[in-house]
């Protein structure tokens, strides 16, 4: 398993958590998604077959931008 961490400055509420989690868990290979509202981060654990672009696209599809 691999884990990626993204900083997502706009996350601020339960709706944000649900939207991001729902989009990322649709991606085959994603095992777990943790959104930390205080730290403004999204941690994604996956089986290694998922690309960075897929994860970033999933966050974008939920309506949020990953910080550079």
Buried (B, 14 or more C-beta within 10 A) or exposed (E): EEEBEBEBEEBEEEEBBEBBBEBBBEBEBBEEBEBEEEEBBBBBBBEEEBEEEBBBBBBEBBEBEBEE
